[in-house]
Amino acid sequence: MTTIASFSRTVRVGDRALRTDSEGYLENRDEWSEDFARALAREEGLELTPEHWEVIRFLREYYQQHGVQAQVRVMVRHFTQAWDVRRGSNHHLHDLFPVGGPQKQGNRLAGLLRTKGEH
């Protein structure tokens, strides 16, 4: 029987090294901070804009209210209403989060867990 090792790494936030899994998902969600999001984004080559922060905050609030991550269609519906049809589109949300889209990269930056079905 073959087992797959669970690798972890750290993201440096100030003088702290926060543990993540091999893909950058925070192991202890209670350690999330905006500084963590900035540090991970920097590692992923992403400069966070006010639009990114709106999505990150939406993801965190949605998770707190519903206990699950928001599906992309929920994000599209929300941001189409909050912004406009072009900026709220699936395409634009994926442009904002080019390393896995808003559901993967967005959740990582928001300090949430992997979405169902991710490996």
LUMSE-29141 format. One record per residue: residue in three letters; x negated, z negated, y negated of N, C-alpha, C, O, CB in turn. Coordinates in steps of 0.05 Angstrom, whole numbers, plus 5000, padded with zeros to 4 digits. Last residue first. Glycine has a CB too. Layout:
N
residuo_nxx_nzz_nyy_caxx_cazz_cayy_cxx_czz_cyy_oxx_ozz_oyy_cbxx_cbzz_cbyy
ALA_X_Z_Y_X_Z_Y_X_Z_Y_X_Z_Y_X_Z_Y .
...
***
This chain:
119
residuo_nxx_nzz_nyy_caxx_cazz_cayy_cxx_czz_cyy_oxx_ozz_oyy_cbxx_cbzz_cbyy
HIS_5136_5097_4637_5116_5089_4658_5092_5078_4644_5073_5070_4658_5109_5113_4676 .
GLU_5204_5086_4620_5177_5093_4613_5158_5083_4634_5164_5063_4648_5169_5081_4585 .
GLY_5254_5068_4635_5245_5094_4646_5217_5101_4638_5206_5121_4649_5264_5115_4638 .
LYS_5271_5036_4575_5277_5040_4604_5267_5067_4613_5271_5087_4599_5308_5038_4609 .
THR_5217_5026_4530_5244_5033_4536_5247_5038_4566_5227_5043_4580_5253_5058_4520 .
ARG_5176_4968_4523_5179_4996_4531_5208_5001_4536_5223_4983_4544_5162_5002_4556 .
LEU_5195_4922_4469_5186_4929_4496_5188_4959_4501_5199_4974_4485_5203_4915_4517 .
LEU_5171_4917_4401_5191_4916_4422_5179_4925_4448_5156_4934_4450_5216_4933_4415 .
GLY_5143_4922_4354_5137_4899_4371_5157_4895_4394_5160_4873_4404_5136_4874_4355 .
ALA_5146_4966_4324_5166_4945_4318_5162_4921_4336_5176_4901_4333_5194_4956_4321 .
LEU_5109_4999_4348_5103_4988_4321_5122_4966_4313_5114_4948_4298_5104_5010_4301 .
ARG_5138_5010_4395_5111_4997_4396_5105_4984_4369_5098_4960_4368_5089_5017_4403 .
ASN_5183_5036_4375_5186_5010_4388_5159_4996_4390_5158_4971_4387_5197_5015_4416 .
GLY_5157_5083_4354_5173_5065_4337_5176_5037_4349_5172_5017_4336_5200_5076_4331 .
GLN_5137_5106_4400_5118_5096_4379_5133_5076_4361_5121_5056_4353_5107_5120_4363 .
LYS_5189_5111_4428_5165_5100_4440_5146_5089_4418_5142_5064_4417_5149_5122_4456 .
GLN_5228_5127_4392_5235_5109_4413_5210_5096_4426_5211_5073_4435_5252_5122_4434 .
PRO_5206_5164_4357_5215_5138_4346_5221_5118_4368_5220_5094_4364_5239_5142_4329 .
GLY_5148_5194_4391_5174_5194_4378_5183_5166_4369_5168_5147_4373_5195_5206_4396 .
GLY_5098_5198_4411_5119_5188_4429_5146_5186_4416_5165_5178_4429_5112_5162_4439 .
VAL_5069_5203_4359_5057_5194_4385_5079_5181_4402_5080_5157_4406_5034_5174_4380 .
PRO_5095_5215_4311_5086_5237_4328_5074_5229_4355_5070_5246_4373_5065_5252_4314 .
PHE_5141_5196_4275_5128_5181_4297_5118_5202_4318_5130_5205_4339_5148_5161_4310 .
LEU_5160_5235_4240_5150_5209_4229_5133_5194_4250_5114_5181_4243_5174_5192_4221 .
ASP_5176_5274_4276_5154_5280_4258_5142_5254_4246_5118_5252_4243_5163_5299_4235 .
HIS_5220_5248_4298_5196_5253_4315_5172_5261_4298_5149_5255_4306_5203_5275_4335 .
LEU_5253_5249_4253_5245_5223_4264_5221_5226_4283_5203_5209_4283_5268_5210_4280 .
HIS_5260_5305_4248_5246_5290_4227_5236_5263_4238_5214_5254_4231_5264_5286_4203 .
HIS_5289_5315_4297_5264_5329_4291_5247_5313_4270_5224_5308_4274_5269_5358_4281 .
ASN_5335_5285_4290_5317_5279_4312_5290_5291_4307_5269_5278_4312_5329_5290_4339 .
SER_5350_5272_4220_5350_5288_4245_5330_5279_4266_5310_5265_4259_5345_5318_4238 .
GLY_5349_5250_4171_5359_5233_4194_5359_5248_4220_5367_5236_4241_5387_5224_4188 .
ARG_5333_5290_4138_5315_5268_4143_5324_5250_4166_5307_5237_4178_5313_5251_4117 .
ARG_5380_5324_4141_5353_5334_4148_5334_5310_4155_5321_5310_4176_5341_5350_4125 .
VAL_5424_5291_4126_5424_5305_4152_5395_5314_4160_5388_5311_4183_5442_5330_4151 .
ASP_5399_5229_4098_5414_5255_4096_5410_5269_4123_5395_5260_4140_5404_5273_4072 .
TRP_5402_5167_4101_5386_5185_4086_5401_5210_4080_5414_5212_4060_5359_5191_4101 .
ALA_5445_5141_4128_5429_5126_4108_5413_5145_4090_5410_5139_4066_5410_5107_4123 .
GLN_5466_5181_4162_5483_5168_4142_5467_5154_4120_5474_5156_4097_5501_5148_4156 .
THR_5420_5192_4191_5435_5215_4178_5453_5203_4156_5456_5215_4135_5451_5231_4199 .
PHE_5408_5142_4211_5392_5153_4189_5403_5178_4177_5397_5184_4154_5364_5159_4200 .
HIS_5450_5135_4250_5445_5116_4229_5431_5129_4205_5439_5126_4182_5429_5092_4239 .
ARG_5444_5180_4284_5469_5174_4270_5465_5156_4246_5476_5161_4225_5489_5162_4290 .
VAL_5391_5172_4301_5399_5197_4286_5424_5192_4271_5426_5199_4247_5402_5220_4306 .
MET_5396_5123_4328_5378_5125_4305_5386_5149_4288_5388_5147_4263_5349_5128_4313 .
VAL_5429_5139_4369_5438_5118_4351_5422_5119_4326_5432_5116_4304_5436_5090_4365 .
ARG_5396_5176_4395_5422_5186_4383_5433_5165_4364_5446_5173_4344_5442_5192_4405 .
VAL_5356_5143_4414_5350_5162_4393_5376_5171_4380_5377_5174_4355_5334_5186_4404 .
GLN_5378_5075_4422_5373_5102_4433_5369_5120_4409_5377_5115_4387_5397_5111_4451 .
ALA_5348_5013_4409_5366_5034_4400_5358_5060_4413_5335_5067_4414_5366_5036_4369 .
GLN_5340_4964_4460_5328_4982_4440_5349_5004_4433_5366_5011_4450_5303_4996_4451 .
VAL_5381_4905_4463_5369_4929_4475_5358_4946_4453_5365_4943_4429_5390_4945_4492 .
GLY_5406_4865_4435_5391_4857_4458_5379_4881_4474_5367_4877_4495_5407_4842_4476 .
HIS_5435_4872_4387_5446_4883_4412_5431_4875_4438_5441_4878_4460_5447_4912_4410 .
GLN_5408_4846_4345_5437_4846_4346_5448_4853_4373_5468_4842_4382_5448_4865_4325 .
GLN_5353_4856_4355_5363_4828_4351_5393_4826_4354_5403_4807_4365_5354_4818_4324 .
TYR_5354_4912_4357_5347_4897_4381_5357_4868_4378_5368_4857_4398_5316_4897_4386 .
TYR_5366_4923_4303_5384_4932_4324_5379_4916_4350_5398_4908_4363_5380_4963_4330 .
GLU_5322_4901_4278_5348_4890_4273_5368_4898_4295_5384_4881_4304_5359_4899_4245 .
ARG_5281_4935_4297_5280_4906_4302_5307_4893_4299_5316_4877_4315_5260_4893_4282 .
LEU_5299_4985_4279_5294_4980_4308_5294_4950_4314_5306_4942_4334_5268_4993_4317 .
PHE_5299_4977_4223_5324_4983_4237_5321_4977_4267_5339_4964_4279_5331_5013_4233 .
ARG_5244_4969_4215_5262_4947_4210_5289_4952_4223_5301_4933_4234_5267_4943_4179 .
ILE_5226_5021_4229_5216_4997_4243_5235_4974_4239_5242_4960_4259_5187_4990_4233 .
VAL_5253_5052_4191_5258_5056_4219_5250_5031_4235_5265_5022_4252_5244_5081_4230 .
GLU_5230_5032_4144_5260_5032_4147_5267_5034_4177_5284_5020_4187_5273_5054_4131 .
TRP_5177_5044_4152_5185_5016_4151_5215_5014_4155_5225_4995_4167_5177_5003_4125 .
HIS_5178_5100_4148_5170_5087_4173_5180_5058_4174_5191_5050_4194_5139_5087_4176 .
GLU_5192_5104_4094_5210_5114_4115_5204_5102_4142_5222_5094_4157_5208_5145_4117 .
PRO_5146_5083_4067_5172_5069_4066_5192_5079_4087_5208_5063_4097_5184_5072_4038 .
THR_5094_5095_4117_5107_5100_4091_5133_5083_4090_5141_5071_4110_5114_5130_4088 .
LEU_5034_5083_4150_5062_5076_4147_5072_5080_4119_5061_5069_4100_5066_5047_4157 .
GLU_4995_5130_4179_4997_5114_4155_5027_5109_4150_5042_5128_4147_4984_5129_4130 .
LEU_4965_5134_4242_4989_5137_4227_4989_5119_4202_4983_5095_4205_5014_5130_4245 .
GLY_4928_5129_4284_4924_5150_4264_4949_5155_4246_4953_5177_4237_4917_5175_4277 .
GLU_4932_5086_4316_4945_5110_4326_4944_5133_4305_4956_5154_4309_4974_5104_4332 .
GLU_4907_5047_4286_4894_5055_4312_4906_5082_4322_4892_5098_4334_4897_5034_4333 .
ARG_4946_5043_4247_4919_5052_4240_4905_5062_4265_4893_5084_4264_4903_5030_4226 .
ALA_4987_5020_4277_4991_5047_4265_4964_5059_4258_4959_5082_4263_5009_5045_4240 .
LEU_4964_4970_4288_4969_4989_4310_4973_5017_4300_4963_5036_4311_4994_4980_4326 .
ALA_4963_4949_4235_4938_4952_4251_4942_4972_4274_4924_4989_4279_4930_4924_4262 .
ARG_5017_4950_4220_4997_4965_4205_4972_4970_4221_4961_4992_4221_4990_4951_4179 .
ALA_5038_4915_4259_5048_4943_4257_5028_4960_4242_5022_4982_4251_5076_4944_4243 .
PHE_5011_4868_4245_5007_4880_4271_5015_4909_4270_5001_4927_4280_5024_4865_4293 .
ASP_5033_4860_4194_5004_4865_4196_4998_4877_4223_4981_4895_4225_4988_4840_4192 .
GLU_5085_4847_4207_5080_4873_4193_5050_4880_4194_5044_4904_4196_5090_4872_4164 .
SER_5082_4820_4273_5083_4817_4244_5079_4845_4232_5072_4864_4246_5060_4798_4234 .
TRP_5092_4788_4336_5095_4812_4319_5095_4803_4289_5105_4782_4282_5122_4826_4325 .
GLU_5091_4747_4372_5067_4751_4355_5069_4774_4336_5051_4780_4321_5043_4755_4373 .
ASP_5136_4750_4403_5136_4730_4381_5112_4733_4363_5111_4721_4341_5137_4702_4393 .
ARG_5124_4786_4443_5138_4796_4420_5139_4776_4397_5143_4784_4374_5167_4803_4428 .
ASN_5068_4793_4476_5084_4771_4466_5098_4779_4441_5086_4780_4419_5066_4745_4462 .
GLU_5047_4845_4483_5055_4829_4506_5072_4806_4499_5090_4798_4514_5029_4819_4520 .
LEU_5064_4905_4451_5056_4877_4447_5065_4861_4471_5089_4863_4479_5068_4866_4421 .
TYR_5041_4966_4473_5065_4949_4470_5056_4920_4470_5042_4911_4489_5085_4954_4493 .
GLY_4997_4999_4484_5000_4987_4457_5025_4970_4453_5029_4962_4430_4998_5008_4437 .
GLU_4988_5016_4535_4999_5035_4516_5004_5024_4488_5013_5038_4470_5025_5046_4527 .
SER_4970_4972_4563_4952_4995_4560_4962_5015_4540_4946_5031_4530_4948_5008_4587 .
ASP_4997_4918_4524_4992_4931_4549_4974_4956_4543_4966_4960_4521_5019_4939_4563 .
THR_4961_4872_4480_4981_4892_4485_4977_4903_4514_4956_4898_4526_4981_4915_4464 .
ARG_4943_4814_4445_4943_4829_4470_4967_4848_4472_4990_4841_4465_4944_4810_4494 .
LEU_4908_4808_4385_4934_4806_4399_4934_4824_4423_4926_4847_4421_4957_4813_4380 .
ALA_4862_4772_4356_4863_4794_4374_4889_4791_4391_4890_4774_4408_4837_4796_4393 .
ARG_4852_4752_4288_4865_4749_4314_4864_4775_4330_4865_4796_4319_4894_4739_4311 .
ASP_4838_4758_4236_4818_4746_4254_4829_4741_4282_4816_4728_4298_4809_4719_4242 .
GLY_4875_4816_4228_4859_4795_4214_4838_4784_4232_4822_4799_4243_4878_4772_4204 .
VAL_4885_4838_4287_4902_4832_4264_4889_4809_4249_4891_4786_4257_4932_4826_4272 .
ARG_4868_4884_4336_4857_4864_4317_4875_4862_4293_4880_4882_4279_4828_4872_4309 .
VAL_4895_4887_4398_4897_4899_4371_4888_4877_4352_4899_4855_4352_4926_4910_4364 .
THR_4872_4896_4465_4878_4880_4442_4879_4897_4417_4866_4917_4414_4858_4857_4439 .
ARG_4899_4911_4529_4879_4914_4509_4887_4896_4486_4907_4882_4488_4876_4944_4500 .
SER_4908_4915_4600_4916_4906_4574_4892_4911_4555_4870_4916_4563_4923_4876_4574 .
PHE_4936_4945_4658_4914_4941_4640_4924_4931_4613_4947_4936_4605_4899_4968_4635 .
SER_4956_4932_4719_4967_4931_4692_4944_4925_4673_4934_4903_4672_4990_4909_4690 .
ALA_4945_4975_4774_4936_4953_4757_4949_4955_4730_4952_4976_4719_4905_4952_4755 .
ILE_4987_4989_4826_4977_4999_4800_4970_4975_4783_4986_4958_4778_4998_5018_4786 .
THR_4971_4990_4895_4983_4976_4872_4970_4988_4847_4947_4995_4846_4979_4945_4873 .
THR_4988_5018_4957_4972_5020_4932_4986_5006_4910_5011_5009_4906_4967_5050_4925 .
MET_4983_5000_5023_5000_5000_5000_4982_5000_4975_4964_4984_4973_5019_4976_5000 .
***
